[in-house]
């Protein structure tokens, strides 16, 4: 799970203006990993993207990485 959190942090750091405000909370339940992402309120739009395209791309990368770890990952952006 730590590798998935690190990957998510790496992906989001390149998008936001305030990378120090990134908080990731992860819970693992069997083969499922739920990650909650918190960023500064002014960076929320950048992470979500127009029409949700940016967060959709982040979720696809995370899903591909989770297959290697034999896990199912769910990424949620919380405000």
DSSP file (Angstrom, degrees, kcal/mol; ACC not computed):
  #  RESIDUE AA STRUCTURE BP1 BP2  ACC     N-H-->O    O-->H-N    N-H-->O    O-->H-N    TCO  KAPPA ALPHA  PHI   PSI    X-CA   Y-CA   Z-CA
    1    1 A X     >        0   0    0      0, 0.0     4,-2.2     0, 0.0     5,-0.2   0.000 360.0 360.0 360.0 -33.3    0.0    0.0    0.0
    2    2 A X  H  >  +     0   0    0      1,-0.2     4,-2.5     2,-0.2     5,-0.2   0.872 360.0  54.0 -62.0 -36.8    2.9    2.4    0.7
    3    3 A X  H  > S+     0   0    0      2,-0.2     4,-2.2     1,-0.2    -1,-0.2   0.892 108.4  48.9 -65.0 -39.0    4.0    2.1   -2.9
    4    4 A X  H  > S+     0   0    0      2,-0.2     4,-2.4     1,-0.2    -2,-0.2   0.899 111.6  49.1 -67.4 -40.2    0.6    3.1   -4.2
    5    5 A X  H  X S+     0   0    0     -4,-2.2     4,-2.5     2,-0.2    -2,-0.2   0.912 111.4  49.8 -64.0 -42.0    0.5    6.1   -1.8
    6    6 A X  H  X S+     0   0    0     -4,-2.5     4,-2.4     2,-0.2    -2,-0.2   0.899 110.6  49.9 -63.9 -40.6    4.0    7.1   -3.0
    7    7 A X  H  X S+     0   0    0     -4,-2.2     4,-2.5     2,-0.2    -2,-0.2   0.925 111.0  48.9 -63.9 -44.6    2.9    6.8   -6.6
    8    8 A X  H  X S+     0   0    0     -4,-2.4     4,-2.3     1,-0.2     5,-0.2   0.920 111.6  49.5 -61.4 -43.9   -0.2    8.9   -6.0
    9    9 A X  H  X S+     0   0    0     -4,-2.5     4,-2.2     1,-0.2    -1,-0.2   0.913 110.8  50.4 -60.8 -43.1    1.9   11.6   -4.2
   10   10 A X  H  X S+     0   0    0     -4,-2.4     4,-0.9     1,-0.2    -2,-0.2   0.910 111.6  47.7 -61.9 -43.9    4.4   11.6   -7.1
   11   11 A X  H  < S+     0   0    0     -4,-2.5     3,-0.3     1,-0.2     4,-0.2   0.904 115.4  43.9 -64.8 -41.8    1.6   12.1   -9.7
   12   12 A X  H >X S+     0   0    0     -4,-2.3     4,-2.0     1,-0.2     3,-1.6   0.813 101.0  68.1 -76.9 -30.6   -0.1   14.9   -7.8
   13   13 A X  H 3< S+     0   0    0     -4,-2.2    -1,-0.2     1,-0.3    -2,-0.2   0.842  97.6  54.1 -58.7 -34.0    3.0   16.8   -6.9
   14   14 A X  T 3< S+     0   0    0     -4,-0.9    -1,-0.3    -3,-0.3    -2,-0.2   0.620 112.4  44.3 -75.5 -11.6    3.6   17.7  -10.5
   15   15 A X  T <4 S+     0   0    0     -3,-1.6    -2,-0.2    -4,-0.2    -1,-0.2   0.827  99.5  72.1 -99.9 -40.6    0.1   19.2  -10.8
   16   16 A X     <  -     0   0    0     -4,-2.0     3,-0.3     1,-0.1    27,-0.0  -0.345  65.5-141.6 -85.2 159.1   -0.4   21.3   -7.7
   17   17 A X  S    S+     0   0    0      1,-0.2     2,-0.5    -2,-0.1    -1,-0.1   0.743  99.3  45.1 -84.0 -26.8    1.1   24.6   -6.8
   18   18 A X    >   +     0   0    0      1,-0.1     3,-1.6    22,-0.1    22,-0.3  -0.743  62.0 170.9-120.5  81.5    1.5   23.6   -3.1
   19   19 A X  G >  S+     0   0    0     -2,-0.5     3,-1.1    -3,-0.3    -1,-0.1   0.704  74.0  68.4 -66.7 -17.5    2.9   20.1   -2.9
   20   20 A X  G 3  S+     0   0    0      1,-0.2    -1,-0.3    -7,-0.1    -2,-0.0   0.699  91.9  61.5 -72.3 -17.6    3.4   20.4    0.9
   21   21 A X  G <  S+     0   0    0     -3,-1.6     2,-0.3     2,-0.0    -1,-0.2   0.464  75.3 118.3 -88.0  -0.4   -0.4   20.4    1.4
   22   22 A X    <   -     0   0    0     -3,-1.1     2,-0.4    -4,-0.2    17,-0.2  -0.513  39.5-179.7 -71.4 126.8   -0.9   16.9   -0.1
   23   23 A X  E     -A   38   0A   0     15,-2.6    15,-2.8    -2,-0.3     2,-0.5  -0.998   6.4-171.1-127.2 130.0   -2.3   14.5    2.4
   24   24 A X  E     -A   37   0A   0     -2,-0.4     2,-0.5    13,-0.2    13,-0.2  -0.984   1.9-171.5-124.4 125.0   -3.0   10.9    1.5
   25   25 A X  E     -A   36   0A   0     11,-2.3    11,-3.0    -2,-0.5     2,-0.4  -0.968  10.9-169.0-115.1 124.9   -5.0    8.5    3.8
   26   26 A X  E     -A   35   0A   0     -2,-0.5     2,-0.4     9,-0.2     9,-0.2  -0.922  11.6-173.8-120.1 141.1   -5.1    4.9    2.8
   27   27 A X  E     -A   34   0A   0      7,-2.3     7,-2.8    -2,-0.4     2,-0.5  -0.992  10.9-154.7-128.0 140.6   -7.1    2.0    4.1
   28   28 A X  E     +A   33   0A   0     -2,-0.4     2,-0.4     5,-0.2     5,-0.2  -0.959  13.6 176.8-119.3 128.8   -6.6   -1.6    3.1
   29   29 A X  E >   -A   32   0A   0      3,-3.0     3,-1.7    -2,-0.5     2,-0.5  -0.845  65.7 -60.6-131.6  94.0   -9.3   -4.2    3.3
   30   30 A X  T 3  S-     0   0    0     -2,-0.4    -1,-0.0     1,-0.3     0, 0.0  -0.551 121.3 -13.4  68.1-119.9   -8.1   -7.6    1.8
   31   31 A X  T 3  S+     0   0    0     -2,-0.5    41,-3.0    40,-0.1     2,-0.4   0.333 120.6  92.9 -96.2   7.8   -7.2   -7.0   -1.8
   32   32 A X  E <   -Ab  29  72A   0     -3,-1.7    -3,-3.0    39,-0.2     2,-0.5  -0.862  53.6-168.4-106.5 134.8   -8.9   -3.5   -1.9
   33   33 A X  E     -Ab  28  73A   0     39,-3.6    41,-2.3    -2,-0.4     2,-0.5  -0.987   3.0-163.8-122.6 123.5   -7.1   -0.3   -1.2
   34   34 A X  E     -Ab  27  74A   0     -7,-2.8    -7,-2.3    -2,-0.5     2,-0.5  -0.935   7.8-168.7-107.6 122.9   -9.0    3.0   -0.7
   35   35 A X  E     -Ab  26  75A   0     39,-3.3    41,-2.6    -2,-0.5     2,-0.5  -0.948   6.8-160.0-115.2 127.9   -6.9    6.2   -1.0
   36   36 A X  E     -Ab  25  76A   0    -11,-3.0   -11,-2.3    -2,-0.5     2,-0.5  -0.929  10.6-157.8-106.5 126.8   -8.3    9.6    0.0
   37   37 A X  E     -Ab  24  77A   0     39,-3.2    41,-2.5    -2,-0.5     2,-0.4  -0.901   9.5-175.2-109.6 127.2   -6.4   12.5   -1.4
   38   38 A X  E     +A   23   0A   0    -15,-2.8   -15,-2.6    -2,-0.5     2,-0.3  -0.983   9.8 166.9-121.1 132.1   -6.5   16.0    0.1
   39   39 A X        -     0   0    0     39,-0.4   -17,-0.1    -2,-0.4     5,-0.1  -0.831  47.5 -70.0-131.4 172.5   -5.0   19.0   -1.5
   40   40 A X    >>  -     0   0    0    -22,-0.3     3,-1.6    -2,-0.3     4,-0.7  -0.322  48.6-115.7 -61.3 148.0   -5.1   22.8   -0.9
   41   41 A X  G >4 S+     0   0    0      1,-0.3     3,-0.7     2,-0.2     4,-0.4   0.828 115.4  55.4 -59.9 -33.1   -8.5   24.2   -1.9
   42   42 A X  G 34 S+     0   0    0      1,-0.2    -1,-0.3     2,-0.1     4,-0.2   0.689 108.4  49.5 -73.7 -16.1   -7.0   26.3   -4.7
   43   43 A X  G <> S+     0   0    0     -3,-1.6     4,-1.9     1,-0.1     3,-0.2   0.496  84.6  91.4 -95.6  -6.0   -5.4   23.2   -6.2
   44   44 A X  H <X S+     0   0    0     -3,-0.7     4,-2.2    -4,-0.7     5,-0.2   0.902  85.5  50.1 -58.6 -44.1   -8.6   21.2   -6.2
   45   45 A X  H  > S+     0   0    0     -4,-0.4     4,-2.8     1,-0.2    -1,-0.2   0.850 108.5  52.9 -64.5 -34.6   -9.6   22.2   -9.7
   46   46 A X  H  4 S+     0   0    0     -4,-0.2    -1,-0.2    -3,-0.2    -2,-0.2   0.885 110.5  46.9 -68.0 -38.2   -6.2   21.3  -11.1
   47   47 A X  H  < S+     0   0    0     -4,-1.9    -2,-0.2     1,-0.2    -1,-0.2   0.897 118.3  40.7 -71.2 -40.2   -6.4   17.8   -9.6
   48   48 A X  H  < S-     0   0    0     -4,-2.2     7,-1.6    -5,-0.2     6,-0.7   0.925  97.7-165.9 -74.8 -44.6   -9.9   17.2  -10.9
   49   49 A X    ><  -     0   0    0     -4,-2.8     3,-1.9    -5,-0.2     2,-0.4   0.032  38.9 -36.7  80.3 168.8   -9.4   18.8  -14.2
   50   50 A X  G >  S-     0   0    0      1,-0.3     3,-1.2     2,-0.2     4,-0.0  -0.495 133.5  -6.6 -68.7 119.6  -11.9   19.9  -16.8
   51   51 A X  G 3  S-     0   0    0     -2,-0.4    -1,-0.3     1,-0.2    -2,-0.1   0.658 124.3 -70.4  69.7  15.0  -14.7   17.4  -16.8
   52   52 A X  G <> S+     0   0    0     -3,-1.9     4,-1.9     3,-0.0    -1,-0.2   0.659  96.9 134.5  78.6  15.3  -12.7   15.2  -14.4
   53   53 A X  H <>  +     0   0    0     -3,-1.2     4,-2.1     2,-0.2    -4,-0.2   0.882  67.8  50.0 -67.7 -38.3  -10.2   14.2  -17.1
   54   54 A X  H  > S+     0   0    0     -6,-0.7     4,-2.3     2,-0.2    -5,-0.2   0.954 113.8  43.2 -67.9 -49.1   -7.1   14.7  -14.8
   55   55 A X  H  > S+     0   0    0     -7,-1.6     4,-2.5     1,-0.2    -1,-0.2   0.854 112.0  56.5 -65.6 -31.9   -8.4   12.7  -11.9
   56   56 A X  H  X S+     0   0    0     -4,-1.9     4,-1.8    -8,-0.4    -1,-0.2   0.908 108.2  46.5 -62.8 -41.8   -9.6   10.1  -14.4
   57   57 A X  H  X S+     0   0    0     -4,-2.1     4,-2.2     2,-0.2    -2,-0.2   0.896 111.3  51.7 -66.9 -40.2   -6.1    9.8  -15.8
   58   58 A X  H  X S+     0   0    0     -4,-2.3     4,-2.4     1,-0.2    -2,-0.2   0.923 109.2  50.8 -61.4 -43.5   -4.6    9.5  -12.3
   59   59 A X  H  X S+     0   0    0     -4,-2.5     4,-2.4     1,-0.2    -1,-0.2   0.872 108.3  52.5 -63.2 -37.1   -7.1    6.7  -11.5
   60   60 A X  H  X S+     0   0    0     -4,-1.8     4,-2.2     2,-0.2    -1,-0.2   0.917 110.6  46.8 -65.9 -42.6   -6.1    4.8  -14.6
   61   61 A X  H  X S+     0   0    0     -4,-2.2     4,-2.2     1,-0.2    -2,-0.2   0.918 113.2  49.3 -64.1 -42.6   -2.4    5.0  -13.7
   62   62 A X  H  X S+     0   0    0     -4,-2.4     4,-2.1     1,-0.2    -2,-0.2   0.881 109.7  51.8 -64.8 -37.8   -3.2    3.9  -10.2
   63   63 A X  H  X S+     0   0    0     -4,-2.4     4,-1.4     2,-0.2    -1,-0.2   0.916 109.3  49.8 -64.5 -42.9   -5.3    1.0  -11.5
   64   64 A X  H  X S+     0   0    0     -4,-2.2     4,-0.9     1,-0.2    -2,-0.2   0.897 112.5  47.6 -62.6 -40.0   -2.4   -0.1  -13.7
   65   65 A X  H  X S+     0   0    0     -4,-2.2     4,-1.1     1,-0.2    -1,-0.2   0.844 107.5  56.4 -69.4 -33.2    0.0    0.0  -10.8
   66   66 A X  H  <>S+     0   0    0     -4,-2.1     5,-2.8     1,-0.2     4,-0.4   0.785  96.8  63.0 -72.2 -25.7   -2.4   -1.8   -8.5
   67   67 A X  H ><5S+     0   0    0     -4,-1.4     3,-1.1     1,-0.2    -1,-0.2   0.906 101.6  51.8 -62.7 -40.3   -2.6   -4.8  -10.9
   68   68 A X  H 3<5S+     0   0    0     -4,-0.9    -1,-0.2     1,-0.3    -2,-0.2   0.857 111.4  46.6 -63.5 -34.7    1.1   -5.4  -10.4
   69   69 A X  T 3<5S-     0   0    0     -4,-1.1    -1,-0.3     2,-0.1    -2,-0.2   0.424 113.8-120.4 -86.7   0.7    0.6   -5.4   -6.6
   70   70 A X  T < 5S+     0   0    0     -3,-1.1     2,-0.3    -4,-0.4    -3,-0.2   0.888  74.5 117.7  60.6  42.3   -2.4   -7.7   -7.0
   71   71 A X      < -     0   0    0     -5,-2.8     2,-0.5    -8,-0.1    -1,-0.2  -0.845  64.4-127.1-129.8 165.3   -4.7   -5.1   -5.4
   72   72 A X  E     -b   32   0A   0    -41,-3.0   -39,-3.6    -2,-0.3     2,-0.4  -0.983  30.6-159.4-113.5 128.3   -7.8   -3.1   -6.4
   73   73 A X  E     -b   33   0A   0     -2,-0.5     2,-0.4   -41,-0.2   -39,-0.2  -0.861  13.6-169.3-115.6 144.0   -7.4    0.6   -5.8
   74   74 A X  E     -b   34   0A   0    -41,-2.3   -39,-3.3    -2,-0.4     2,-0.5  -0.995   8.5-161.8-129.4 124.1   -9.9    3.4   -5.4
   75   75 A X  E     -b   35   0A   0     -2,-0.4     2,-0.4   -41,-0.2   -39,-0.2  -0.930  10.3-179.9-112.0 124.8   -8.8    7.0   -5.4
   76   76 A X  E     -b   36   0A   0    -41,-2.6   -39,-3.2    -2,-0.5     2,-0.6  -0.974  20.8-143.3-123.7 137.0  -11.1    9.7   -4.0
   77   77 A X  E     -b   37   0A   0     -2,-0.4     2,-0.4   -41,-0.2   -39,-0.2  -0.884  23.6-169.3 -97.3 122.2  -10.5   13.4   -3.8
   78   78 A X              0   0    0    -41,-2.5   -39,-0.4    -2,-0.6    -2,-0.0  -0.882 360.0 360.0-115.6 146.0  -12.0   14.9   -0.6
   79   79 A X              0   0    0     -2,-0.4    -1,-0.1   -41,-0.1   -41,-0.1   0.420 360.0 360.0-102.4 360.0  -12.3   18.5    0.2
